């Protein structure tokens, strides 16, 4: 469900994220996923599934691997079972939001990739056992793949995520603001992304810099739908 604040503020969530390998911060919550990328192409079943909550870095890792493997990028929601191109795949493939893909199309794509002796990287919000797979052949193939989950961020990673989100929006924010936010906000990737979007809009509307004062106002607004944020006082 979209937080009600995002309906109240006219926020433009269109940004140009940086997907450079140097922009990705390795932390305990994502180290397993990074380690599996390092084992490519020796993946069980010639594939890997990276799963985790929105904003956790799945797409960043997928884009890093895409560049390294010269892979084709496909949105799971765009896969259709009648696409003839799925059976003539001759390159490595990334499928974002693979759990939203048409099952027959995903099965055809996987079979084509394996037949070409290439590899496939899938991203999703949940571990494959939680997917609603009906086709037994698809389920057996996906379950045979290596999986790597990305968990919740610790304080140091959350700081790095905020810095990257600010940078993607070309906002110059002092370290003291980032520390202030991390000590008071909900510890999740989604909250970090929403917080930066709100601060960006508030700064633009009021022609103000992103300061501790503005951060305090944003945190107060977030208290409407993130009760944990309001629990910590100055």
N, CA, C and O of each residue as an XYZ file, in Angstrom:
936
protein
N       0.844     -1.204      0.000
C       0.000      0.000      0.000
C       0.869      1.241      0.000
O       1.836      1.314      0.759
N       0.545      2.226     -0.842
C       1.314      3.461     -0.909
C       0.996      4.328      0.296
O      -0.179      4.597      0.543
N       2.014      4.791      1.079
C       1.762      5.633      2.230
C       0.947      6.850      1.832
O       1.140      7.412      0.754
N       0.023      7.260      2.717
C      -0.879      8.348      2.362
C      -0.153      9.649      2.117
O      -0.656     10.497      1.379
N       1.034      9.841      2.721
C       1.773     11.079      2.500
C       2.126     11.241      1.026
O       2.145     12.358      0.510
N       2.403     10.135      0.352
C       2.784     10.214     -1.048
C       1.600     10.599     -1.930
O       1.791     11.006     -3.076
N       0.373     10.474     -1.405
C      -0.787     10.968     -2.133
C      -1.003     12.448     -1.845
O      -1.623     13.150     -2.643
N      -0.496     12.929     -0.708
C      -0.708     14.310     -0.309
C       0.296     15.253     -0.958
O      -0.023     16.413     -1.218
N       1.513     14.765     -1.224
C       2.557     15.595     -1.811
C       2.752     15.222     -3.276
O       2.790     14.036     -3.603
N       2.876     16.206     -4.166
C       3.051     15.912     -5.599
C       4.478     15.510     -5.911
O       5.215     16.258     -6.555
N       4.871     14.323     -5.453
C       6.259     13.895     -5.564
C       6.531     13.254     -6.919
O       5.790     12.376     -7.362
N       7.593     13.697     -7.566
C       8.049     13.075     -8.801
C       9.099     12.048     -8.439
O      10.217     12.402     -8.067
N       8.745     10.768     -8.546
C       9.663      9.705     -8.142
C      10.604      9.297     -9.273
O      11.333      8.315     -9.134
N      10.606     10.026    -10.384
C      11.482      9.709    -11.502
C      12.884     10.232    -11.224
O      13.097     11.443    -11.154
N      13.833      9.327    -11.068
C      15.220      9.699    -10.834
C      16.088      8.876    -11.768
O      15.612      7.940    -12.410
N      17.347      9.226    -11.838
C      18.299      8.478    -12.657
C      19.329      7.834    -11.739
O      20.395      8.399    -11.499
N      19.004      6.640    -11.223
C      19.914      6.001    -10.269
C      21.232      5.595    -10.905
O      21.293      5.248    -12.085
N      22.284      5.645    -10.099
C      23.604      5.224    -10.555
C      23.785      3.741    -10.244
O      23.610      3.318     -9.101
N      24.132      2.958    -11.253
C      24.283      1.518    -11.067
C      25.730      1.066    -11.244
O      25.982     -0.083    -11.606
N      26.666      1.954    -10.994
C      28.069      1.583    -11.092
C      28.426      0.583     -9.989
O      27.880      0.665     -8.889
N      29.340     -0.366    -10.268
C      29.784     -1.287     -9.211
C      30.334     -0.549     -8.006
O      30.183     -1.011     -6.875
N      30.972      0.593     -8.233
C      31.559      1.351     -7.128
C      30.506      2.032     -6.262
O      30.804      2.455     -5.145
N      29.268      2.142     -6.768
C      28.194      2.764     -6.006
C      27.503      1.790     -5.070
O      26.715      2.203     -4.220
N      27.789      0.495     -5.213
C      27.133     -0.501     -4.369
C      27.933     -0.707     -3.092
O      29.136     -0.960     -3.137
N      27.261     -0.596     -1.957
C      27.918     -0.744     -0.654
C      27.678     -2.160     -0.136
O      26.535     -2.567      0.066
N      28.755     -2.903      0.077
C      28.643     -4.265      0.592
C      28.492     -4.218      2.112
O      29.258     -3.544      2.801
N      27.500     -4.940      2.622
C      27.217     -5.000      4.052
C      26.780     -6.428      4.380
O      26.516     -7.217      3.472
N      26.703     -6.769      5.676
C      26.294     -8.137      6.034
C      24.975     -8.578      5.411
O      24.806     -9.756      5.097
N      24.033     -7.642      5.225
C      22.716     -8.036      4.712
C      22.728     -8.382      3.229
O      21.802     -9.033      2.745
N      23.766     -7.957      2.491
C      23.799     -8.253      1.047
C      25.056     -9.010      0.626
O      25.270     -9.256     -0.561
N      25.885     -9.375      1.600
C      27.162    -10.024      1.275
C      26.961    -11.361      0.577
O      27.752    -11.728     -0.292
N      25.911    -12.095      0.946
C      25.666    -13.395      0.315
C      25.356    -13.228     -1.165
O      25.844    -13.989     -2.001
N      24.540    -12.224     -1.484
C      24.199    -11.972     -2.888
C      25.440    -11.590     -3.683
O      25.635    -12.061     -4.803
N      26.265    -10.747     -3.111
C      27.493    -10.351     -3.789
C      28.421    -11.543     -3.987
O      29.068    -11.672     -5.027
N      28.482    -12.412     -2.983
C      29.342    -13.600     -3.091
C      28.875    -14.512     -4.227
O      29.701    -15.077     -4.944
N      27.565    -14.658     -4.394
C      27.053    -15.499     -5.475
C      27.366    -14.900     -6.838
O      27.653    -15.629     -7.787
N      27.313    -13.562     -6.940
C      27.692    -12.947     -8.214
C      29.135    -13.272     -8.546
O      29.484    -13.476     -9.708
N      29.979    -13.319     -7.512
C      31.386    -13.628     -7.723
C      31.619    -15.052     -8.188
O      32.682    -15.357     -8.730
N      30.640    -15.937     -7.988
C      30.787    -17.336     -8.404
C      30.287    -17.578     -9.835
O      30.404    -18.686    -10.357
N      29.737    -16.546    -10.457
C      29.300    -16.702    -11.841
C      30.495    -17.041    -12.740
O      31.579    -16.492    -12.543
N      30.320    -17.925    -13.713
C      29.082    -18.550    -14.201
C      28.759    -19.900    -13.572
O      27.889    -20.618    -14.066
N      29.446    -20.252    -12.493
C      29.239    -21.569    -11.884
C      28.057    -21.560    -10.927
O      28.211    -21.794     -9.728
N      26.866    -21.284    -11.475
C      25.639    -21.276    -10.682
C      24.872    -22.573    -10.896
O      24.772    -23.047    -12.028
N      24.327    -23.157     -9.830
C      23.499    -24.362    -10.000
C      22.329    -24.091    -10.942
O      21.629    -23.088    -10.802
N      22.124    -24.986    -11.899
C      21.024    -24.796    -12.839
C      21.226    -23.629    -13.780
O      20.298    -23.222    -14.480
N      22.453    -23.079    -13.804
C      22.817    -21.948    -14.659
C      22.006    -20.685    -14.333
O      21.775    -19.841    -15.198
N      21.579    -20.575    -13.063
C      20.812    -19.393    -12.700
C      20.941    -19.012    -11.240
O      21.389    -19.806    -10.411
N      20.539    -17.778    -10.933
C      20.572    -17.238     -9.572
C      19.325    -16.391     -9.356
O      18.899    -15.656    -10.246
N      18.748    -16.502     -8.168
C      17.621    -15.657     -7.769
C      18.076    -14.763     -6.617
O      18.524    -15.254     -5.581
N      17.959    -13.453     -6.804
C      18.226    -12.501     -5.728
C      16.892    -11.917     -5.295
O      16.159    -11.361     -6.112
N      16.577    -12.041     -4.014
C      15.282    -11.552     -3.535
C      15.463    -10.662     -2.302
O      16.440    -10.774     -1.562
N      14.483     -9.776     -2.115
C      14.539     -8.868     -0.982
C      13.518     -7.758     -1.146
O      12.880     -7.657     -2.194
N      13.352     -6.921     -0.125
C      12.330     -5.863     -0.162
C      12.657     -4.782     -1.179
O      13.801     -4.675     -1.623
N      11.671     -3.985     -1.551
C      11.913     -2.892     -2.505
C      13.022     -1.963     -2.031
O      13.097     -1.615     -0.852
N      13.879     -1.567     -2.964
C      14.948     -0.624     -2.644
C      16.165     -1.215     -1.983
O      17.055     -0.474     -1.566
N      16.236     -2.550     -1.871
C      17.345     -3.159     -1.128
C      18.619     -3.293     -1.957
O      19.672     -3.613     -1.407
N      18.548     -3.056     -3.259
C      19.739     -3.157     -4.094
C      19.715     -4.291     -5.096
O      20.715     -4.545     -5.767
N      18.571     -4.987     -5.209
C      18.477     -6.091     -6.175
C      18.759     -5.613     -7.587
O      19.541     -6.221     -8.319
N      18.110     -4.512     -7.963
C      18.291     -3.995     -9.325
C      19.710     -3.520     -9.555
O      20.260     -3.674    -10.645
N      20.304     -2.937     -8.514
C      21.692     -2.470     -8.639
C      22.612     -3.650     -8.935
O      23.426     -3.592     -9.857
N      22.482     -4.719     -8.151
C      23.311     -5.906     -8.381
C      23.024     -6.517     -9.752
O      23.937     -6.968    -10.443
N      21.749     -6.527    -10.135
C      21.385     -7.089    -11.438
C      22.025     -6.296    -12.571
O      22.494     -6.875    -13.551
N      22.043     -4.973    -12.436
C      22.647     -4.147    -13.490
C      24.163     -4.318    -13.522
O      24.770     -4.302    -14.593
N      24.768     -4.480    -12.357
C      26.214     -4.728    -12.322
C      26.528     -6.024    -13.061
O      27.442     -6.073    -13.884
N      25.759     -7.078    -12.757
C      25.984     -8.366    -13.419
C      25.649     -8.280    -14.897
O      26.337     -8.877    -15.726
N      24.604     -7.547    -15.234
C      24.219     -7.385    -16.636
C      25.379     -6.844    -17.462
O      25.663     -7.339    -18.552
N      26.045     -5.822    -16.929
C      27.172     -5.252    -17.645
C      28.330     -6.223    -17.761
O      28.989     -6.303    -18.797
N      28.572     -6.961    -16.689
C      29.697     -7.899    -16.674
C      29.453     -9.068    -17.621
O      30.368     -9.513    -18.315
N      28.205     -9.570    -17.648
C      27.887    -10.751    -18.452
C      27.365    -10.387    -19.835
O      27.066    -11.270    -20.639
N      27.253     -9.083    -20.118
C      26.680     -8.615    -21.381
C      25.297     -9.238    -21.583
O      24.980     -9.775    -22.645
N      24.495     -9.147    -20.532
C      23.186     -9.790    -20.519
C      22.087     -8.866    -21.039
O      22.225     -7.643    -21.050
N      21.019     -9.477    -21.458
C      19.816     -8.754    -21.863
C      18.946     -8.542    -20.624
O      18.826     -9.450    -19.801
N      18.341     -7.368    -20.474
C      17.489     -7.047    -19.327
C      16.025     -7.106    -19.747
O      15.630     -6.478    -20.730
N      15.222     -7.862    -19.000
C      13.809     -8.026    -19.296
C      12.995     -7.802    -18.031
O      13.393     -8.238    -16.950
N      11.866     -7.130    -18.155
C      10.926     -6.988    -17.042
C      10.014     -8.203    -17.014
O       9.459     -8.596    -18.040
N       9.861     -8.797    -15.835
C       9.005     -9.968    -15.731
C       7.591     -9.701    -16.197
O       6.967    -10.559    -16.821
N       7.080     -8.517    -15.899
C       5.704     -8.184    -16.273
C       5.524     -8.102    -17.786
O       4.401     -8.189    -18.282
N       6.623     -7.937    -18.523
C       6.531     -7.804    -19.980
C       6.654     -9.141    -20.702
O       6.516     -9.196    -21.924
N       6.912    -10.215    -19.964
C       7.057    -11.526    -20.599
C       5.686    -12.090    -20.963
O       4.780    -12.136    -20.131
N       5.550    -12.516    -22.210
C       4.296    -13.103    -22.681
C       4.591    -14.459    -23.318
O       5.594    -14.627    -24.011
N       3.719    -15.406    -23.078
C       3.993    -16.784    -23.507
C       4.071    -16.933    -25.022
O       4.675    -17.886    -25.515
N       3.474    -16.012    -25.764
C       3.474    -16.133    -27.227
C       4.604    -15.351    -27.897
O       4.581    -15.157    -29.112
N       5.576    -14.906    -27.132
C       6.695    -14.156    -27.694
C       7.670    -15.134    -28.337
O       8.315    -15.895    -27.615
N       7.807    -15.148    -29.669
C       8.703    -16.109    -30.331
C      10.165    -15.880    -29.986
O      10.980    -16.793    -30.120
N      10.510    -14.675    -29.545
C      11.898    -14.393    -29.206
C      12.384    -15.145    -27.990
O      13.591    -15.284    -27.792
N      11.465    -15.635    -27.167
C      11.855    -16.325    -25.940
C      12.503    -17.672    -26.208
O      13.264    -18.168    -25.378
N      12.215    -18.262    -27.341
C      12.775    -19.587    -27.645
C      14.035    -19.500    -28.498
O      14.602    -20.522    -28.886
N      14.472    -18.268    -28.788
C      15.692    -18.107    -29.589
C      16.729    -17.277    -28.834
O      17.556    -16.592    -29.436
N      16.667    -17.350    -27.517
C      17.582    -16.575    -26.696
C      18.999    -17.121    -26.833
O      19.219    -18.327    -26.718
N      19.955    -16.236    -27.079
C      21.347    -16.690    -27.245
C      22.301    -15.857    -26.408
O      23.491    -15.777    -26.715
N      21.786    -15.234    -25.348
C      22.638    -14.437    -24.481
C      22.213    -14.633    -23.033
O      21.140    -15.172    -22.760
N      23.055    -14.196    -22.112
C      22.676    -14.197    -20.706
C      21.516    -13.222    -20.514
O      21.351    -12.283    -21.293
N      20.711    -13.452    -19.472
C      19.482    -12.680    -19.287
C      19.287    -12.303    -17.823
O      19.562    -13.092    -16.919
N      18.805    -11.073    -17.609
C      18.311    -10.634    -16.305
C      16.802    -10.485    -16.431
O      16.313     -9.842    -17.360
N      16.064    -11.078    -15.499
C      14.614    -10.883    -15.445
C      14.283    -10.217    -14.115
O      14.362    -10.843    -13.058
N      13.912     -8.942    -14.181
C      13.520     -8.203    -12.985
C      12.067     -8.524    -12.645
O      11.225     -8.652    -13.534
N      11.783     -8.654    -11.342
C      10.444     -9.008    -10.868
C       9.971    -10.280    -11.560
O       8.888    -10.329    -12.143
N      10.801    -11.293    -11.478
C      10.509    -12.558    -12.160
C       9.249    -13.214    -11.623
O       8.604    -13.973    -12.346
N       8.880    -12.946    -10.380
C       7.693    -13.548     -9.798
C       6.406    -12.970    -10.396
O       5.317    -13.470    -10.112
N       6.521    -11.917    -11.226
C       5.357    -11.331    -11.893
C       5.249    -11.793    -13.348
O       4.341    -11.383    -14.071
N       6.173    -12.638    -13.764
C       6.198    -13.066    -15.164
C       5.151    -14.137    -15.450
O       4.762    -14.900    -14.565
N       4.706    -14.180    -16.694
C       3.877    -15.279    -17.142
C       4.685    -16.570    -16.997
O       5.832    -16.629    -17.440
N       4.109    -17.595    -16.389
C       4.872    -18.806    -16.060
C       5.363    -19.532    -17.309
O       6.515    -19.964    -17.360
N       4.513    -19.668    -18.299
C       4.926    -20.376    -19.517
C       6.039    -19.607    -20.215
O       6.978    -20.206    -20.738
N       5.934    -18.273    -20.224
C       6.965    -17.461    -20.862
C       8.290    -17.589    -20.117
O       9.348    -17.706    -20.735
N       8.228    -17.565    -18.796
C       9.454    -17.683    -18.006
C      10.081    -19.058    -18.196
O      11.304    -19.175    -18.274
N       9.270    -20.079    -18.269
C       9.779    -21.434    -18.507
C      10.450    -21.515    -19.873
O      11.547    -22.061    -19.992
N       9.802    -20.975    -20.905
C      10.387    -20.995    -22.249
C      11.711    -20.234    -22.292
O      12.673    -20.664    -22.928
N      11.735    -19.099    -21.602
C      12.955    -18.298    -21.569
C      14.075    -19.048    -20.866
O      15.201    -19.098    -21.359
N      13.767    -19.624    -19.727
C      14.790    -20.381    -18.994
C      15.335    -21.530    -19.841
O      16.548    -21.730    -19.913
N      14.450    -22.276    -20.474
C      14.897    -23.409    -21.290
C      15.799    -22.946    -22.430
O      16.790    -23.602    -22.752
N      15.448    -21.804    -23.044
C      16.256    -21.281    -24.150
C      17.637    -20.850    -23.667
O      18.639    -21.086    -24.343
N      17.685    -20.223    -22.506
C      18.962    -19.775    -21.948
C      19.869    -20.970    -21.648
O      21.055    -20.963    -21.976
N      19.297    -21.984    -21.025
C      20.088    -23.175    -20.683
C      20.547    -23.896    -21.946
O      21.687    -24.355    -22.020
N      19.664    -23.998    -22.940
C      20.023    -24.665    -24.192
C      21.176    -23.945    -24.880
O      22.015    -24.576    -25.523
N      21.212    -22.622    -24.743
C      22.299    -21.839    -25.338
C      23.544    -21.846    -24.456
O      24.549    -21.218    -24.790
N      23.476    -22.559    -23.326
C      24.575    -22.636    -22.353
C      24.943    -21.247    -21.825
O      26.112    -20.927    -21.609
N      23.914    -20.450    -21.629
C      24.074    -19.130    -21.017
C      23.558    -19.184    -19.588
O      23.260    -20.265    -19.081
N      23.448    -18.029    -18.930
C      23.001    -17.981    -17.541
C      21.887    -16.957    -17.397
O      21.732    -16.065    -18.231
N      21.102    -17.100    -16.308
C      19.963    -16.228    -16.069
C      19.962    -15.759    -14.619
O      20.188    -16.550    -13.703
N      19.711    -14.480    -14.416
C      19.616    -13.889    -13.086
C      18.195    -13.369    -12.908
O      17.719    -12.575    -13.719
N      17.520    -13.809    -11.859
C      16.157    -13.391    -11.571
C      16.134    -12.552    -10.292
O      16.859    -12.846     -9.342
N      15.310    -11.518    -10.269
C      15.094    -10.762     -9.037
C      13.620    -10.850     -8.659
O      12.748    -10.976     -9.519
N      13.361    -10.780     -7.355
C      11.985    -10.854     -6.851
C      11.977    -10.325     -5.423
O      13.026    -10.176     -4.797
N      10.785    -10.044     -4.919
C      10.679     -9.572     -3.536
C      10.760    -10.716     -2.537
O      11.189    -10.513     -1.401
N      10.354    -11.921     -2.944
C      10.308    -13.038     -2.010
C      11.090    -14.240     -2.534
O      11.386    -14.341     -3.725
N      11.415    -15.140     -1.618
C      12.110    -16.372     -1.930
C      11.216    -17.238     -2.831
O      10.003    -17.267     -2.622
N      11.776    -17.941     -3.823
C      10.961    -18.741     -4.747
C       9.915    -19.646     -4.102
O       8.833    -19.783     -4.673
N      10.165    -20.280     -2.941
C       9.102    -21.111     -2.344
C       7.823    -20.326     -2.044
O       6.758    -20.921     -1.882
N       7.920    -18.998     -1.968
C       6.744    -18.162     -1.703
C       6.035    -17.723     -2.979
O       4.965    -17.118     -2.911
N       6.614    -18.018     -4.143
C       5.971    -17.643     -5.401
C       4.771    -18.557     -5.648
O       4.741    -19.696     -5.183
N       3.797    -18.052     -6.376
C       2.603    -18.852     -6.691
C       2.791    -19.538     -8.040
O       2.127    -19.199     -9.020
N       3.705    -20.506     -8.076
C       3.984    -21.199     -9.330
C       3.049    -22.391     -9.501
O       2.936    -23.243     -8.619
N       2.380    -22.436    -10.656
C       1.427    -23.504    -10.948
C       2.071    -24.590    -11.814
O       1.799    -25.777    -11.632
N       2.926    -24.177    -12.758
C       3.555    -25.144    -13.659
C       4.630    -25.951    -12.921
O       5.608    -25.369    -12.449
N       4.475    -27.258    -12.813
C       5.471    -28.072    -12.109
C       6.865    -27.964    -12.725
O       7.859    -27.936    -12.000
N       6.948    -27.901    -14.060
C       8.256    -27.829    -14.715
C       8.977    -26.535    -14.348
O      10.189    -26.537    -14.130
N       8.237    -25.435    -14.282
C       8.855    -24.167    -13.901
C       9.281    -24.207    -12.446
O      10.392    -23.795    -12.110
N       8.417    -24.696    -11.589
C       8.736    -24.751    -10.154
C       9.992    -25.580     -9.903
O      10.849    -25.184     -9.113
N      10.104    -26.715    -10.564
C      11.268    -27.574    -10.337
C      12.555    -26.902    -10.791
O      13.591    -27.047    -10.142
N      12.501    -26.168    -11.898
C      13.693    -25.487    -12.398
C      14.082    -24.308    -11.500
O      15.258    -24.127    -11.187
N      13.098    -23.511    -11.090
C      13.402    -22.349    -10.252
C      13.919    -22.793     -8.888
O      14.845    -22.189     -8.346
N      13.327    -23.837     -8.338
C      13.755    -24.322     -7.024
C      15.170    -24.892     -7.044
O      15.815    -24.995     -6.000
N      15.647    -25.260     -8.218
C      16.993    -25.818     -8.326
C      18.065    -24.738     -8.412
O      19.255    -25.041     -8.328
N      17.657    -23.479     -8.578
C      18.619    -22.392     -8.721
C      19.169    -21.952     -7.365
O      18.545    -22.159     -6.324
N      20.338    -21.346     -7.405
C      20.894    -20.741     -6.194
C      20.045    -19.529     -5.825
O      19.515    -18.852     -6.706
N      19.915    -19.255     -4.547
C      19.151    -18.097     -4.088
C      19.988    -17.282     -3.101
O      20.804    -17.825     -2.356
N      19.766    -15.978     -3.116
C      20.466    -15.083     -2.188
C      19.490    -13.999     -1.751
O      19.003    -13.220     -2.571
N      19.212    -13.958     -0.462
C      18.302    -12.952      0.062
C      19.054    -11.740      0.580
O      20.176    -11.856      1.072
N      18.431    -10.581      0.469
C      18.985     -9.345      1.024
C      18.090     -8.911      2.175
O      16.890     -8.705      1.991
N      18.674     -8.771      3.366
C      17.906     -8.445      4.553
C      17.832     -6.954      4.831
O      18.197     -6.136      3.987
N      17.355     -6.606      6.025
C      17.231     -5.207      6.408
C      18.610     -4.593      6.637
O      19.532     -5.289      7.064
N      18.761     -3.305      6.359
C      20.074     -2.655      6.499
C      20.408     -2.312      7.944
O      19.517     -2.026      8.744
N      21.714     -2.343      8.278
C      22.145     -1.801      9.564
C      22.353     -0.298      9.387
O      22.147      0.238      8.299
N      22.762      0.377     10.464
C      22.864      1.839     10.408
C      23.849      2.320      9.347
O      23.574      3.284      8.633
N      25.001      1.647      9.244
C      26.011      2.106      8.288
C      25.522      1.959      6.852
O      25.777      2.824      6.014
N      24.819      0.864      6.568
C      24.304      0.678      5.213
C      23.165      1.653      4.943
O      23.056      2.186      3.838
N      22.314      1.892      5.943
C      21.217      2.830      5.752
C      21.754      4.233      5.451
O      21.193      4.959      4.630
N      22.843      4.600      6.123
C      23.480      5.884      5.813
C      23.937      5.911      4.352
O      23.717      6.889      3.638
N      24.570      4.830      3.929
C      25.064      4.770      2.541
C      23.911      4.815      1.540
O      24.027      5.435      0.484
N      22.796      4.155      1.874
C      21.630      4.172      0.989
C      21.070      5.587      0.875
O      20.720      6.032     -0.218
N      20.985      6.293      1.999
C      20.495      7.674      1.969
C      21.410      8.564      1.132
O      20.940      9.373      0.332
N      22.704      8.411      1.320
C      23.665      9.216      0.559
C      23.491      8.959     -0.935
O      23.501      9.895     -1.735
N      23.332      7.686     -1.314
C      23.145      7.362     -2.731
C      21.831      7.927     -3.264
O      21.785      8.462     -4.372
N      20.761      7.807     -2.473
C      19.473      8.333     -2.910
C      19.539      9.849     -3.100
O      18.996     10.383     -4.068
N      20.198     10.529     -2.182
C      20.367     11.984     -2.325
C      21.198     12.296     -3.575
O      20.877     13.208     -4.336
N      22.264     11.526     -3.770
C      23.142     11.749     -4.918
C      22.398     11.523     -6.228
O      22.578     12.280     -7.182
N      21.560     10.481     -6.282
C      20.790     10.201     -7.497
C      19.875     11.365     -7.850
O      19.571     11.595     -9.020
N      19.440     12.092     -6.831
C      18.566     13.252     -7.055
C      19.362     14.558     -7.118
O      18.785     15.644     -7.164
N      20.693     14.441     -7.119
C      21.583     15.605     -7.211
C      21.332     16.594     -6.071
O      21.341     17.810     -6.264
N      21.108     16.036     -4.877
C      20.927     16.849     -3.680
C      22.209     16.810     -2.858
O      22.739     15.734     -2.583
N      22.702     17.961     -2.471
C      23.910     18.039     -1.651
C      23.487     18.139     -0.183
O      22.936     19.151      0.250
N      23.751     17.089      0.561
C      23.281     16.991      1.941
C      24.455     16.700      2.854
O      25.273     15.828      2.558
N      24.548     17.424      3.966
C      25.634     17.232      4.915
C      25.529     15.924      5.670
O      24.438     15.381      5.843
N      26.665     15.421      6.118
C      26.696     14.152      6.856
C      25.859     14.218      8.120
O      25.290     13.213      8.547
N      25.781     15.416      8.729
C      25.023     15.545      9.975
C      23.536     15.291      9.743
O      22.845     14.804     10.638
N      23.038     15.615      8.552
C      21.627     15.371      8.240
C      21.380     13.872      8.092
O      20.374     13.349      8.573
N      22.303     13.190      7.426
C      22.169     11.747      7.234
C      22.182     11.029      8.574
O      21.355     10.150      8.815
N      23.107     11.394      9.443
C      23.188     10.773     10.774
C      21.906     11.054     11.556
O      21.380     10.167     12.228
N      21.413     12.271     11.469
C      20.184     12.651     12.159
C      19.019     11.772     11.709
O      18.250     11.282     12.536
N      18.889     11.575     10.398
C      17.799     10.767      9.869
C      17.903      9.307     10.296
O      16.917      8.705     10.724
N      19.092      8.747     10.180
C      19.273      7.327     10.489
C      18.947      7.026     11.945
O      18.437      5.949     12.255
N      19.231      7.953     12.829
C      18.984      7.718     14.256
C      17.510      7.832     14.621
O      17.121      7.524     15.748
N      16.680      8.280     13.660
C      15.277      8.532     13.981
C      14.263      7.846     13.072
O      13.099      7.707     13.446
N      14.684      7.419     11.892
C      13.729      6.884     10.924
C      13.625      5.370     11.014
O      14.453      4.702     11.633
N      12.590      4.853     10.381
C      12.434      3.404     10.278
C      13.595      2.820      9.498
O      14.010      3.380      8.484
N      14.123      1.695      9.965
C      15.280      1.090      9.317
C      14.828      0.145      8.199
O      14.750     -1.071      8.376
N      14.543      0.731      7.073
C      14.168     -0.071      5.899
C      14.583      0.680      4.646
O      14.704      1.905      4.645
N      14.797     -0.077      3.586
C      15.177      0.533      2.307
C      14.041      1.379      1.752
O      14.269      2.457      1.203
N      12.809      0.882      1.897
C      11.661      1.622      1.368
C      11.504      2.959      2.079
O      11.223      3.971      1.438
N      11.684      2.971      3.410
C      11.554      4.222      4.165
C      12.624      5.220      3.746
O      12.360      6.420      3.676
N      13.833      4.731      3.466
C      14.907      5.622      3.026
C      14.559      6.263      1.697
O      14.756      7.464      1.510
N      14.045      5.471      0.777
C      13.682      5.996     -0.533
C      12.551      7.022     -0.422
O      12.590      8.068     -1.070
N      11.544      6.717      0.404
C      10.414      7.624      0.580
C      10.861      8.919      1.264
O      10.423     10.010      0.900
N      11.745      8.779      2.268
C      12.210      9.956      2.999
C      12.950     10.922      2.068
O      12.728     12.131      2.120
N      13.813     10.393      1.234
C      14.568     11.247      0.317
C      13.632     11.903     -0.695
O      13.809     13.073     -1.036
N      12.634     11.156     -1.177
C      11.674     11.722     -2.126
C      10.899     12.874     -1.491
O      10.682     13.907     -2.125
N      10.483     12.692     -0.240
C       9.736     13.738      0.465
C      10.621     14.957      0.707
O      10.186     16.089      0.495
N      11.852     14.737      1.146
C      12.764     15.855      1.389
C      13.066     16.619      0.103
O      13.160     17.846      0.108
N      13.214     15.893     -0.982
C      13.455     16.527     -2.275
C      12.294     17.448     -2.637
O      12.501     18.584     -3.064
N      11.080     16.953     -2.462
C       9.900     17.753     -2.799
C       9.749     18.952     -1.857
O       9.424     20.053     -2.299
N       9.984     18.736     -0.565
C       9.860     19.834      0.397
C      10.905     20.921      0.129
O      10.614     22.114      0.218
N      12.116     20.490     -0.199
C      13.179     21.456     -0.489
C      12.854     22.259     -1.737
O      13.094     23.465     -1.789
N      12.304     21.584     -2.747
C      11.950     22.264     -3.992
C      10.797     23.235     -3.767
O      10.841     24.373     -4.234
N       9.772     22.790     -3.056
C       8.606     23.643     -2.822
C       8.963     24.896     -2.030
O       8.482     25.988     -2.329
N       9.813     24.727     -1.016
C      10.140     25.858     -0.158
C      11.419     26.572     -0.520
O      11.836     27.501      0.173
N      12.064     26.133     -1.629
C      13.345     26.718     -2.031
C      14.314     26.715     -0.849
O      14.938     27.728     -0.534
N      14.424     25.552     -0.204
C      15.270     25.414      0.979
C      16.299     24.317      0.744
O      16.109     23.442     -0.100
N      17.377     24.375      1.493
C      18.358     23.297      1.459
C      17.885     22.180      2.374
O      17.054     22.399      3.256
N      18.418     20.979      2.162
C      18.063     19.849      3.016
C      18.917     19.926      4.273
O      20.075     19.508      4.276
N      18.341     20.457      5.330
C      19.025     20.679      6.596
C      18.395     19.816      7.680
O      17.408     19.124      7.431
N      18.957     19.855      8.871
C      18.365     19.129      9.991
C      16.969     19.656     10.278
O      16.068     18.893     10.626
N      16.793     20.970     10.129
C      15.473     21.555     10.354
C      14.445     20.974      9.393
O      13.339     20.617      9.799
N      14.816     20.882      8.113
C      13.887     20.322      7.130
C      13.678     18.827      7.395
O      12.569     18.315      7.242
N      14.735     18.141      7.787
C      14.624     16.717      8.100
C      13.671     16.504      9.266
O      12.897     15.547      9.264
N      13.716     17.376     10.250
C      12.812     17.276     11.394
C      11.356     17.413     10.945
O      10.482     16.695     11.431
N      11.102     18.331     10.021
C       9.740     18.509      9.501
C       9.285     17.269      8.734
O       8.141     16.833      8.856
N      10.198     16.712      7.942
C       9.848     15.515      7.172
C       9.549     14.337      8.090
O       8.612     13.577      7.847
N      10.341     14.188      9.137
C      10.116     13.103     10.090
C       8.755     13.242     10.762
O       8.080     12.245     11.018
N       8.353     14.482     11.047
C       7.044     14.714     11.651
C       5.934     14.272     10.699
O       4.941     13.687     11.134
N       6.095     14.546      9.411
C       5.107     14.109      8.433
C       5.074     12.592      8.347
O       4.003     11.992      8.250
N       6.251     11.971      8.383
C       6.317     10.518      8.298
C       5.680      9.856      9.500
O       5.255      8.704      9.413
N       5.603     10.561     10.629
C       4.989      9.990     11.820
C       3.552      9.591     11.605
O       3.013      8.785     12.363
N       2.902     10.155     10.556
C       1.517      9.819     10.261
C       1.357      8.366      9.824
O       0.331      7.740     10.091
N       2.391      7.827      9.141
C       2.248      6.459      8.652
C       3.418      5.563      9.006
O       3.414      4.382      8.659
N       4.437      6.106      9.703
C       5.538      5.301     10.222
C       5.650      5.584     11.722
O       6.523      6.353     12.123
N       4.795      4.987     12.571
C       4.806      5.285     13.997
C       6.169      5.123     14.655
O       6.474      5.841     15.608
N       7.000      4.195     14.173
C       8.300      3.975     14.798
C       9.197      5.203     14.697
O      10.040      5.441     15.561
N       9.004      5.988     13.621
C       9.831      7.160     13.419
C       9.609      8.175     14.519
O      10.551      8.820     14.981
N       8.361      8.316     14.939
C       8.016      9.334     15.914
C       8.409      8.946     17.335
O       8.360      9.786     18.234
N       8.798      7.692     17.558
C       9.114      7.241     18.903
C      10.415      7.849     19.425
O      10.546      8.067     20.630
N      11.371      8.125     18.551
C      12.671      8.641     18.971
C      12.639     10.157     19.003
O      12.305     10.795     18.004
N      12.977     10.724     20.115
C      12.951     12.165     20.285
C      14.340     12.757     20.090
O      15.339     12.039     20.139
N      14.401     14.071     19.868
C      15.701     14.758     19.692
C      16.515     14.650     20.974
O      17.635     15.158     21.039
